[in-house]
């Protein structure tokens, strides 16, 4: 996994979409009520962190994704997701920090996470996975070349999980 930094951003986003989609699917179909409560608490912290700024929001976002990955009950998915998320964020973090509409981006992200959480609540694994994949693509897609973004849009829309 250390070698992930050798790949371009599009490869890493695609990998993250695959891992996140799988983890979200498994979390939706197999979560316990306690795990769902932790996901809901993490999402609530995201919403509260919007006014606190990007750093606080980012920490809450990481916590949300971590709780979803834990609910997938796969240590390997959780670890690979954490690593891929960290590498992607390291590549583009400064682009997010300098965004003029930072608060709008955080609000949009929180709303997209709410849709994923709703699908998890309903135990709709296919919808949760597809929403999670689209969330990643929507979040990072503006940093990708147009042709590669189109390929990932097709992947998210026609995923075997969705």
FENMO-V687937 format. One record per residue. RES is the residue in one small letter. PHI is phi as a letter, one per 30 degrees, with the letter a starting at -180 (999 if undefined). D_CENTER is the distance of its C-alpha to the mean C-alpha in whole Angstrom. Layout:
# FENMO-V687937
res->RES phi->PHI d_center->D_CENTER
res->RES phi->PHI d_center->D_CENTER
This chain:
# FENMO-V687937
res->x phi->999 d_center->19
res->x phi->e d_center->20
res->x phi->d d_center->21
res->x phi->e d_center->18
res->x phi->d d_center->19
res->x phi->d d_center->21
res->x phi->c d_center->19
res->x phi->d d_center->18
res->x phi->d d_center->15
res->x phi->d d_center->15
res->x phi->d d_center->15
res->x phi->d d_center->13
res->x phi->d d_center->10
res->x phi->d d_center->12
res->x phi->d d_center->12
res->x phi->d d_center->8
res->x phi->e d_center->8
res->x phi->d d_center->11
res->x phi->d d_center->10
res->x phi->d d_center->6
res->x phi->d d_center->9
res->x phi->d d_center->11
res->x phi->d d_center->10
res->x phi->d d_center->9
res->x phi->e d_center->12
res->x phi->d d_center->14
res->x phi->d d_center->13
res->x phi->d d_center->14
res->x phi->d d_center->18
res->x phi->b d_center->18
res->x phi->d d_center->17
res->x phi->c d_center->20
res->x phi->d d_center->21
res->x phi->d d_center->21
res->x phi->d d_center->17
res->x phi->d d_center->16
res->x phi->d d_center->18
res->x phi->d d_center->16
res->x phi->d d_center->13
res->x phi->d d_center->15
res->x phi->d d_center->16
res->x phi->d d_center->13
res->x phi->d d_center->12
res->x phi->d d_center->16
res->x phi->d d_center->16
res->x phi->d d_center->13
res->x phi->d d_center->15
res->x phi->d d_center->18
res->x phi->d d_center->17
res->x phi->e d_center->17
res->x phi->d d_center->21
res->x phi->d d_center->20
res->x phi->j d_center->19
res->x phi->d d_center->16
res->x phi->d d_center->16
res->x phi->d d_center->16
res->x phi->d d_center->13
res->x phi->d d_center->11
res->x phi->d d_center->13
res->x phi->d d_center->12
res->x phi->d d_center->8
res->x phi->e d_center->9
res->x phi->d d_center->11
res->x phi->e d_center->9
res->x phi->d d_center->6
res->x phi->d d_center->10
res->x phi->d d_center->11
res->x phi->d d_center->9
res->x phi->d d_center->10
res->x phi->d d_center->14
res->x phi->d d_center->14
res->x phi->d d_center->14
res->x phi->h d_center->17
res->x phi->b d_center->16
res->x phi->e d_center->17
res->x phi->d d_center->16
res->x phi->d d_center->13
res->x phi->d d_center->12
res->x phi->d d_center->14
res->x phi->d d_center->13
res->x phi->d d_center->9
res->x phi->e d_center->10
res->x phi->d d_center->13
res->x phi->d d_center->11
res->x phi->d d_center->8
res->x phi->d d_center->11
res->x phi->d d_center->13
res->x phi->d d_center->11
res->x phi->d d_center->11
res->x phi->d d_center->15
res->x phi->d d_center->16
res->x phi->b d_center->15
res->x phi->e d_center->15
res->x phi->d d_center->18
res->x phi->d d_center->18
res->x phi->d d_center->15
res->x phi->d d_center->18
res->x phi->c d_center->21
res->x phi->d d_center->19
res->x phi->d d_center->22
res->x phi->c d_center->20
res->x phi->e d_center->17
res->x phi->d d_center->18
res->x phi->d d_center->17
res->x phi->d d_center->14
res->x phi->d d_center->13
res->x phi->d d_center->15
res->x phi->d d_center->13
res->x phi->d d_center->9
res->x phi->d d_center->11
res->x phi->d d_center->12
res->x phi->d d_center->10
res->x phi->d d_center->8
res->x phi->d d_center->12
res->x phi->d d_center->12
res->x phi->d d_center->9
res->x phi->d d_center->11
res->x phi->d d_center->15
res->x phi->d d_center->14
res->x phi->d d_center->14
res->x phi->e d_center->17
res->x phi->d d_center->19
res->x phi->h d_center->18
res->x phi->c d_center->17
res->x phi->d d_center->15
res->x phi->d d_center->15
res->x phi->d d_center->14
res->x phi->d d_center->11
res->x phi->d d_center->10
res->x phi->d d_center->11
res->x phi->d d_center->9
res->x phi->d d_center->6
res->x phi->d d_center->7
res->x phi->d d_center->9
res->x phi->d d_center->6
res->x phi->d d_center->5
res->x phi->d d_center->9
res->x phi->d d_center->10
res->x phi->d d_center->9
res->x phi->c d_center->10
res->x phi->e d_center->13
res->x phi->d d_center->15
res->x phi->c d_center->16
res->x phi->c d_center->16
res->x phi->d d_center->20
res->x phi->e d_center->21
res->x phi->d d_center->22
res->x phi->d d_center->19
res->x phi->d d_center->16
res->x phi->d d_center->19
res->x phi->d d_center->18
res->x phi->d d_center->15
res->x phi->d d_center->15
res->x phi->d d_center->18
res->x phi->e d_center->16
res->x phi->d d_center->13
res->x phi->d d_center->16
res->x phi->b d_center->18
res->x phi->d d_center->16
res->x phi->e d_center->18
res->x phi->d d_center->16
res->x phi->c d_center->16
